Amino acid sequence: MKLLWSLLLLGMLLAGGFSVAQEEDGEEAEEPAEEAAVEEEEAAADNEEAVVEVAEPEGPGTEAGPTDDRKPCAMWMGGVPGTSGHNGNPGRDGRDGHDGPRGEKGDTGEPGEKGETGEKGDNGAPGPRGFPGNPGLKGAQGESALSYHSSFSVGLTDPVPATNVPIRFNKFFHNEQHHYDDVSGKFHCSLPGVYFFTYHLTVYTKDARVSLFKNDKPVMFTYDQYHEGNVDQASGALILRLQSGDEVWLQIYGDEEFGGVYADNTNDSTFSGFLLYPDMGELEARRRRHSVGVGRH
């Protein structure tokens, strides 16, 4: 019976020594065989002393029974530490930690690519009326209506030879702007505006019927019936608005029996006209058109 207890204690001490060595060295390799043998001898000596102290008395009927927990602890010796158990399963994930402190501002990134042009938005509501602006600079002095002139006064030196054609006045009293043409017998309007025309005719030897024309249309008639032995006079006057390029003239209207317009060195027949005032709006428009034409060239 003593031999059985001795072997049991020896095995427990060997296992405990091996476990202690394993815990101290971790995952290192096993110690050399010489160190293990020394530890076994020391453990065996200790076990023999313990066996002597705890050996039960021999005698008939004595048997090893179960441990009596009620005996004093001094009657028992501590067991050899057991081997380390296997690693357990990984635990569950812990709770999320608190947010850390805010980091420093990073460097400015590179600009991205330019996006596509968006659709045109709706017009916004009109804003409030602004304050009056400052007066502008004084403009350049404009042209005066008095700076425009157009006038003529002409007469005859001989009786009119033909009818239904412009009367060609060949005696000039005034034609500074040359707006009356003695070749065609017509006044040519160069300055748009309002004109005054008048004529004073001597009638002799036959009746006279005279018409004032504007652009191939008669606008005024004068008729004088001749009395034999007398020298008659026929006259007329009117105001016309003319545009640039209009023409005005006098002519005998009808057959030769109405061609009694006469003139000699003592009897005159005259035709006169002059500009009352120009059409400044038309002149300004014409000047702008001229400026644009010059700019294009």
Secondary structure, 3 states (H helix, E strand, C coil): CHHHHHHHHHHHHHHHHHHHHHHHHCCCCCCCHHHHHHHHHHHHHHHHHHHHHHCCCCCCCCCCCCCCCCCCHHHCCCCCCCCCCCCCCCCCCCCCCCCCCCCCCCCCCCCCCCCCCCCCCCCCCCCCCCCCCCCCCCCCCCCCHHHCCCEEEEECCCCCCCCCCECCCCEEEECCCCCEECCCCEEECCCCEEEEEEEEEEEEEEEEEEEEEECCEEEEEEEECCCCCCCEEEEEEEEEEECCCCEEEEEECCCHHHEEEECCCCCCCEEEEEEEEECHHHHHHHHHHHHHHHHHC
